[in-house]
Amino acid sequence: MKLTKITINGVTVRDTDSGGDPKKVIRWEYLKDGEAISEAELLVTKDINDLLDLSNGLTVEIFGGTTTSTDRRFFFGKIDSIKPEGPHFTIACSNEMIDLVRKNVNKVYDSSIDASAGEVSEIAEDLIETFGGLTASVQPSGVLDGERVDEFKCINTDIYERIFALKKALDWDLFYDDSTKIVHFEPKGFTDSGKTLTVKQEILGLPEWDIDTSNMINDLRVDGATIETNITETGQIGVTSGYETGSILLNNTPNSAELLIDAANPPTTQREGGSKDASSTGYFYTDRENKKLIPATGTSFTGSDFAIVNYIWSSPSPIHMINQASIDEFGLFQKTIELNDITSIADAESRATSILSKRAIPFITGKIKVKLTDVPNRGEMVQIVDTITPTVKGQELSGQYSVNSIKYMFPSAFEEIEVGDSQWRLADWQQTTEERLKRLEEQFVRNQDLLSELVEIFNNNTTNLKKLTPRYRKVLKEDYDEASDISIWGFGTSDGYFDWGSGKWGTMADAFDPEEDFFIQQYLNTYTEDFDDTDFEGSGTATWGSGSLSFTSGQIGLSTSIDFNNTTITTATLTSTESSGSFTYELTADGGSNWETVTSGVAHVFVNQGTDLRFRVTENAASTGTIIKLIVSDYH
């Protein structure tokens, strides 16, 4: 039987080693599954409040073992919720990984300048430790082409989402070890438990096996492979169908083409190919999309000329493979897929063989009750020996499996584990790691040129797809220059703007002082600068524009007034998105008379209050740097 000890905020609320006292915890359960953020649930008596005041956020530790109540730590985390249920409380807790959800990160990892050099595992480690504040153990993912990312953007998003995206790209494992309080980022099944679990020995009762054939494939056609074929087509301009003065239509899509064309039959003059660009010197260019050869821009083919076109065509060559043994045993499971990154017939055959090897047999999962002394860890490989459970169509159940989940419980004489094959989507198998990483890089910079989207737009105030909002409001003023003696029609001499006999004719520029700010207000009182325009660029030395603020050693980025005469400013928060470099950030509330140093993302209380808000950024590491966004908020 399992022994246990539970502490909340450092206070022991149950310890079976101390004569069972205190006995504030009736039972607990902790499920560690494929999600890195796992939850524990405790059922406690209401008189637990005699020991401490329960509240959300308190630290919970659950220990257990068969020798002492503290053989190992099963859970380390914090209280999420407390639910009264009659004479009891149900306490729900999450492990430390929840901190990665509650914290945001603003950083762009650039392989050309960052220490990670684009290595996915290094990026994951930096996110976990530098931004998440946890300890990480990562396995190297590689730095060769196809193994790394050139750029990985974390734009004001939670840390966990970004790490999970890296996990999916590599198809790796991400989990938290409560006993050591370490986050692991490593290949699936990286650690072998070294354990063999046998039914009726280490395994109590019979496993509950689930043999799933719904995702099987044993008859596979792969489209995408091609064979280069040499084709020759002939015709006469204006006579043969498709041979016109403006184009020659081919039967297939040409990879490359040679054109011989002149008045002789057969023609012998080889013409130079070029591009559609009017500056090209070529006689013709190839329009692959429409399967045409087109004369150079501004020219045409000569009527009645004869033409010979020699071209190379990538002839489609689908691959069809079957696994007859699987068909005989489980029935026919057919599938056709198209792979766009196939480079050759051999590549297609290799990919088809790989898919069939994984899909020709059913997925197997099993729920197993394991003795307390023989429980492997989640994510480890384990050998299962089951010669007792009846097989289905001769399907062998004994074998090596990965531990998908573990349910730790108290009171209990066993732990319940789930072992089996990972349920991958077909799309994951079709993609190489290189392709998944490429898609990851493109996540924030998608090309919309070929995207067609249907939307329904209503022309009313409540359901418009997009309502226009002003970026900012600005009022400027120009004071009358009395020294100019320029007259203004409509005003008498008492106004000081019109004096017969001494007043002068002039222009508006002569009569008024230069314009100056009178009032500035940002939309929703939040200033967002993407550096796409220079509306608020000051007299700094850094380069402002084209979507960034770029610095060389010691340069300064300076704004003009971003909030002016819009009531007194006492606090503000500056948040910067840095692409590279190191910077000192400053704000002023009094128009630059007093600059105060601030920290990005942290609210600042001004010592010198005022009504003229501006920012200043200084490169402070004697190097270069770039900022791609800057937000000033919470000042009204």
TORVOLO-226647 format. One record per residue (C-alpha): chain; x, y, z. Coordinates in steps of 0.5 Angstrom, whole numbers, plus 500, padded with zeros to 3 digits. Each point is the difference from the previous one (the first is absolute). Example, Ala and Ser with C-alpha at 12.3 -4.5 7.8 and 13.67 -1.06 7.14 Angstrom:
2
c; xx; yy; zz
A; 525; 491; 516
A; 502; 507; 498
//
This chain:
636
c; xx; yy; zz
A; 500; 500; 500
A; 502; 507; 498
A; 503; 505; 506
A; 499; 507; 499
A; 502; 507; 502
A; 496; 506; 498
A; 502; 508; 501
A; 497; 506; 499
A; 504; 506; 500
A; 505; 497; 504
A; 495; 497; 505
A; 499; 492; 501
A; 492; 499; 499
A; 501; 492; 499
A; 506; 495; 502
A; 499; 493; 501
A; 507; 499; 503
A; 498; 504; 506
A; 494; 495; 503
A; 496; 503; 494
A; 499; 507; 503
A; 499; 505; 498
A; 494; 497; 495
A; 497; 506; 497
A; 501; 496; 493
A; 495; 495; 498
A; 503; 498; 493
A; 504; 503; 495
A; 501; 499; 492
A; 505; 502; 495
A; 500; 499; 493
A; 506; 501; 496
A; 498; 499; 492
A; 503; 503; 494
A; 498; 507; 502
A; 506; 503; 503
A; 496; 504; 505
A; 497; 494; 504
A; 495; 501; 506
A; 499; 497; 507
A; 493; 500; 504
A; 500; 499; 508
A; 494; 499; 504
A; 501; 503; 507
A; 495; 501; 506
A; 498; 507; 501
A; 503; 500; 507
A; 507; 501; 496
A; 499; 507; 501
A; 502; 498; 507
A; 507; 500; 498
A; 500; 505; 494
A; 496; 505; 496
A; 499; 497; 494
A; 500; 504; 494
A; 502; 500; 492
A; 507; 500; 499
A; 503; 497; 506
A; 506; 495; 498
A; 498; 492; 501
A; 505; 494; 500
A; 497; 493; 500
A; 505; 495; 502
A; 500; 492; 501
A; 503; 493; 500
A; 500; 493; 502
A; 505; 501; 505
A; 499; 507; 503
A; 495; 505; 499
A; 505; 504; 496
A; 504; 495; 496
A; 499; 505; 494
A; 496; 506; 498
A; 494; 499; 495
A; 498; 507; 500
A; 502; 507; 500
A; 495; 506; 498
A; 495; 505; 503
A; 493; 500; 501
A; 495; 502; 495
A; 494; 500; 503
A; 496; 498; 506
A; 493; 497; 500
A; 496; 499; 506
A; 496; 493; 500
A; 496; 499; 506
A; 505; 498; 506
A; 506; 500; 495
A; 504; 504; 495
A; 502; 498; 493
A; 507; 504; 499
A; 502; 500; 493
A; 508; 501; 498
A; 504; 501; 494
A; 508; 498; 500
A; 505; 506; 499
A; 499; 500; 492
A; 494; 504; 501
A; 505; 506; 501
A; 502; 500; 493
A; 492; 501; 498
A; 500; 506; 505
A; 506; 503; 497
A; 501; 504; 493
A; 506; 500; 496
A; 502; 506; 495
A; 506; 497; 496
A; 502; 499; 493
A; 505; 494; 500
A; 505; 501; 494
A; 505; 495; 498
A; 505; 505; 497
A; 501; 504; 507
A; 497; 496; 505
A; 504; 495; 505
A; 495; 494; 498
A; 502; 501; 493
A; 493; 497; 498
A; 501; 494; 504
A; 493; 498; 502
A; 502; 497; 506
A; 504; 506; 502
A; 494; 504; 499
A; 496; 496; 504
A; 505; 500; 506
A; 500; 508; 500
A; 493; 500; 500
A; 499; 496; 506
A; 506; 503; 504
A; 501; 507; 498
A; 492; 502; 499
A; 497; 494; 504
A; 504; 500; 506
A; 500; 493; 500
A; 506; 495; 499
A; 501; 496; 494
A; 503; 493; 498
A; 500; 500; 492
A; 503; 495; 495
A; 504; 504; 494
A; 495; 500; 494
A; 506; 501; 495
A; 502; 506; 496
A; 501; 498; 493
A; 495; 502; 494
A; 494; 497; 501
A; 501; 500; 508
A; 500; 507; 502
A; 495; 506; 499
A; 503; 507; 497
A; 495; 504; 503
A; 495; 498; 506
A; 495; 506; 502
A; 497; 500; 507
A; 496; 507; 500
A; 496; 501; 506
A; 498; 493; 501
A; 500; 495; 506
A; 507; 496; 501
A; 496; 493; 500
A; 497; 501; 493
A; 507; 502; 497
A; 503; 494; 503
A; 494; 495; 498
A; 501; 503; 493
A; 507; 498; 500
A; 498; 493; 503
A; 496; 499; 494
A; 504; 502; 495
A; 506; 495; 502
A; 494; 495; 503
A; 504; 499; 506
A; 498; 499; 508
A; 499; 506; 505
A; 498; 498; 507
A; 502; 503; 507
A; 503; 495; 505
A; 497; 502; 507
A; 505; 496; 504
A; 506; 504; 497
A; 496; 506; 498
A; 503; 500; 493
A; 497; 501; 493
A; 502; 495; 495
A; 500; 501; 493
A; 502; 494; 496
A; 499; 495; 495
A; 494; 495; 501
A; 502; 494; 504
A; 507; 503; 501
A; 501; 496; 506
A; 499; 493; 501
A; 497; 498; 507
A; 504; 493; 500
A; 493; 497; 503
A; 497; 494; 497
A; 493; 500; 503
A; 496; 493; 499
A; 493; 498; 501
A; 499; 497; 507
A; 506; 502; 503
A; 502; 508; 499
A; 493; 501; 497
A; 494; 499; 504
A; 494; 496; 497
A; 499; 501; 492
A; 502; 506; 496
A; 494; 503; 496
A; 503; 500; 493
A; 497; 505; 495
A; 502; 498; 493
A; 498; 505; 495
A; 500; 499; 492
A; 496; 506; 498
A; 507; 504; 498
A; 503; 494; 497
A; 503; 500; 493
A; 502; 494; 496
A; 498; 502; 493
A; 503; 507; 498
A; 501; 504; 494
A; 505; 506; 500
A; 499; 505; 495
A; 506; 505; 499
A; 505; 497; 497
A; 502; 501; 493
A; 505; 498; 494
A; 503; 505; 496
A; 498; 498; 492
A; 503; 503; 494
A; 494; 503; 495
A; 500; 502; 493
A; 494; 504; 497
A; 500; 504; 493
A; 495; 504; 497
A; 500; 506; 495
A; 498; 507; 503
A; 493; 502; 498
A; 498; 493; 497
A; 501; 495; 505
A; 495; 500; 506
A; 503; 504; 506
A; 506; 503; 496
A; 498; 507; 499
A; 504; 507; 499
A; 499; 501; 508
A; 502; 493; 503
A; 501; 493; 499
A; 496; 495; 504
A; 503; 494; 502
A; 497; 493; 502
A; 504; 500; 507
A; 503; 505; 505
A; 507; 501; 498
A; 506; 500; 505
A; 504; 503; 495
A; 499; 501; 492
A; 505; 501; 494
A; 496; 503; 494
A; 502; 500; 493
A; 496; 504; 495
A; 501; 504; 493
A; 497; 499; 493
A; 504; 494; 498
A; 496; 493; 501
A; 503; 497; 505
A; 503; 506; 503
A; 507; 501; 502
A; 501; 506; 504
A; 500; 499; 507
A; 497; 506; 504
A; 503; 503; 507
A; 495; 499; 506
A; 499; 506; 505
A; 495; 503; 505
A; 494; 504; 500
A; 503; 506; 502
A; 500; 505; 494
A; 508; 501; 501
A; 501; 493; 499
A; 504; 498; 493
A; 497; 493; 499
A; 496; 499; 494
A; 494; 496; 504
A; 499; 499; 507
A; 496; 494; 503
A; 493; 500; 504
A; 500; 494; 504
A; 494; 501; 503
A; 496; 500; 493
A; 505; 495; 497
A; 502; 506; 495
A; 506; 503; 496
A; 499; 507; 499
A; 504; 505; 496
A; 504; 505; 503
A; 496; 506; 503
A; 498; 505; 494
A; 501; 495; 495
A; 496; 494; 496
A; 502; 493; 497
A; 500; 501; 492
A; 494; 497; 497
A; 501; 494; 495
A; 507; 499; 504
A; 501; 492; 502
A; 502; 498; 507
A; 503; 495; 504
A; 500; 500; 507
A; 504; 495; 504
A; 498; 500; 508
A; 501; 496; 506
A; 493; 498; 504
A; 500; 497; 507
A; 495; 494; 498
A; 496; 498; 507
A; 502; 494; 502
A; 496; 498; 506
A; 502; 494; 505
A; 496; 495; 502
A; 502; 495; 506
A; 496; 495; 504
A; 502; 496; 506
A; 496; 493; 498
A; 501; 497; 507
A; 497; 506; 503
A; 494; 499; 495
A; 499; 493; 502
A; 500; 501; 507
A; 496; 506; 501
A; 497; 501; 494
A; 501; 506; 494
A; 501; 507; 503
A; 501; 504; 493
A; 503; 508; 500
A; 503; 504; 495
A; 504; 506; 502
A; 504; 506; 496
A; 507; 502; 503
A; 502; 506; 497
A; 507; 500; 502
A; 502; 493; 496
A; 507; 501; 496
A; 500; 493; 497
A; 497; 493; 499
A; 504; 497; 505
A; 498; 506; 505
A; 493; 498; 499
A; 501; 493; 501
A; 504; 501; 506
A; 495; 505; 503
A; 494; 495; 498
A; 504; 494; 503
A; 501; 504; 507
A; 492; 502; 500
A; 498; 492; 499
A; 505; 498; 505
A; 497; 504; 505
A; 492; 500; 498
A; 500; 492; 498
A; 499; 498; 507
A; 495; 503; 505
A; 501; 505; 505
A; 500; 496; 507
A; 499; 503; 507
A; 499; 497; 506
A; 498; 502; 507
A; 504; 496; 505
A; 500; 500; 508
A; 508; 499; 502
A; 502; 499; 507
A; 503; 506; 504
A; 507; 497; 500
A; 500; 499; 492
A; 497; 507; 497
A; 504; 503; 495
A; 500; 508; 498
A; 496; 503; 495
A; 503; 500; 493
A; 505; 494; 502
A; 500; 494; 496
A; 498; 494; 503
A; 499; 492; 498
A; 494; 497; 501
A; 499; 493; 500
A; 493; 497; 499
A; 499; 493; 498
A; 493; 499; 504
A; 495; 505; 496
A; 497; 497; 494
A; 503; 503; 494
A; 496; 504; 494
A; 501; 497; 493
A; 507; 497; 503
A; 502; 507; 502
A; 506; 500; 505
A; 499; 504; 506
A; 506; 499; 503
A; 506; 505; 498
A; 503; 506; 502
A; 495; 506; 501
A; 501; 507; 502
A; 497; 503; 507
A; 495; 505; 497
A; 497; 501; 507
A; 500; 498; 508
A; 494; 501; 505
A; 503; 501; 507
A; 495; 499; 505
A; 499; 499; 508
A; 498; 496; 503
A; 502; 494; 495
A; 504; 494; 500
A; 502; 501; 492
A; 501; 506; 495
A; 496; 500; 494
A; 504; 501; 493
A; 498; 501; 493
A; 505; 497; 495
A; 500; 500; 492
A; 501; 503; 494
A; 500; 508; 499
A; 494; 502; 496
A; 503; 504; 494
A; 496; 503; 495
A; 501; 498; 493
A; 503; 507; 498
A; 505; 499; 505
A; 503; 494; 497
A; 500; 504; 493
A; 504; 505; 502
A; 507; 500; 502
A; 503; 503; 506
A; 503; 505; 495
A; 493; 502; 497
A; 497; 501; 507
A; 506; 505; 502
A; 499; 503; 494
A; 492; 501; 501
A; 502; 502; 507
A; 504; 506; 497
A; 495; 502; 496
A; 494; 500; 505
A; 501; 508; 501
A; 502; 502; 493
A; 495; 496; 496
A; 499; 502; 493
A; 493; 502; 498
A; 501; 501; 493
A; 496; 493; 498
A; 495; 500; 506
A; 493; 501; 498
A; 495; 501; 505
A; 492; 501; 500
A; 497; 505; 505
A; 493; 502; 501
A; 500; 508; 502
A; 494; 504; 503
A; 500; 507; 499
A; 498; 502; 507
A; 503; 503; 506
A; 500; 493; 504
A; 502; 495; 495
A; 505; 503; 496
A; 506; 496; 499
A; 505; 506; 501
A; 498; 506; 503
A; 505; 506; 499
A; 504; 503; 506
A; 504; 506; 500
A; 507; 498; 502
A; 501; 507; 504
A; 497; 507; 500
A; 504; 506; 500
A; 498; 508; 500
A; 505; 505; 498
A; 500; 507; 501
A; 503; 506; 497
A; 501; 507; 503
A; 499; 507; 497
A; 506; 503; 499
A; 499; 507; 503
A; 507; 503; 497
A; 498; 498; 493
A; 495; 506; 499
A; 496; 495; 496
A; 493; 502; 499
A; 494; 495; 501
A; 493; 501; 496
A; 494; 500; 505
A; 504; 502; 506
A; 500; 508; 502
A; 505; 504; 503
A; 498; 498; 507
A; 502; 493; 499
A; 507; 502; 498
A; 500; 496; 493
A; 498; 506; 496
A; 502; 507; 499
A; 499; 505; 494
A; 505; 504; 498
A; 506; 496; 504
A; 498; 492; 499
A; 503; 496; 494
A; 498; 495; 495
A; 503; 494; 501
A; 499; 492; 500
A; 498; 495; 506
A; 507; 498; 501
A; 502; 508; 501
A; 494; 501; 505
A; 501; 494; 504
A; 506; 496; 504
A; 502; 493; 498
A; 495; 495; 503
A; 500; 496; 506
A; 497; 495; 504
A; 494; 502; 504
A; 497; 493; 501
A; 502; 492; 499
A; 496; 494; 502
A; 502; 493; 498
A; 494; 495; 498
A; 498; 497; 507
A; 505; 504; 503
A; 505; 495; 498
A; 506; 501; 495
A; 502; 495; 495
A; 507; 501; 496
A; 501; 495; 494
A; 505; 505; 497
A; 496; 500; 493
A; 500; 508; 500
A; 503; 506; 503
A; 494; 503; 503
A; 503; 500; 507
A; 508; 500; 498
A; 504; 505; 504
A; 507; 502; 499
A; 504; 494; 502
A; 506; 496; 497
A; 497; 493; 499
A; 497; 498; 493
A; 492; 501; 501
A; 496; 497; 494
A; 498; 494; 496
A; 497; 496; 506
A; 506; 501; 505
A; 504; 504; 504
A; 508; 498; 498
A; 506; 502; 504
A; 507; 500; 500
A; 505; 501; 506
A; 497; 505; 505
A; 495; 503; 495
A; 493; 503; 503
A; 493; 499; 498
A; 496; 506; 502
A; 492; 502; 499
A; 496; 506; 500
A; 494; 501; 504
A; 496; 494; 500
A; 495; 503; 505
A; 499; 507; 502
A; 495; 504; 504
A; 496; 494; 501
A; 500; 501; 508
A; 506; 499; 504
A; 504; 493; 499
A; 502; 497; 507
A; 502; 493; 497
A; 501; 496; 494
A; 503; 493; 497
A; 505; 500; 494
A; 500; 493; 497
A; 505; 498; 495
A; 501; 495; 495
A; 507; 499; 498
A; 503; 496; 494
A; 507; 501; 503
A; 505; 504; 504
A; 499; 503; 507
A; 497; 507; 502
A; 499; 505; 505
A; 492; 502; 500
A; 498; 507; 503
A; 494; 504; 500
A; 498; 507; 502
A; 493; 503; 502
A; 503; 507; 500
A; 502; 501; 492
A; 507; 498; 502
A; 502; 504; 505
A; 501; 494; 505
A; 501; 493; 497
A; 499; 494; 504
A; 503; 493; 499
A; 494; 495; 499
A; 500; 492; 499
A; 497; 497; 494
A; 493; 497; 502
A; 500; 503; 507
A; 496; 506; 503
A; 504; 506; 501
A; 497; 505; 505
A; 503; 507; 498
A; 504; 504; 505
A; 499; 506; 496
A; 493; 501; 497
A; 497; 504; 494
A; 496; 500; 494
A; 505; 498; 495
A; 502; 493; 499
A; 506; 498; 496
A; 504; 494; 499
A; 508; 499; 499
A; 504; 494; 499
A; 507; 499; 500
A; 505; 495; 497
A; 504; 498; 506
A; 505; 494; 498
A; 504; 503; 495
A; 497; 496; 495
A; 494; 500; 495
A; 493; 498; 502
A; 493; 501; 497
A; 493; 501; 503
A; 494; 498; 496
A; 494; 502; 504
A; 500; 505; 506
A; 493; 501; 504
A; 499; 505; 506
A; 494; 499; 504
A; 496; 501; 507
A; 502; 507; 500
A; 492; 502; 501
//
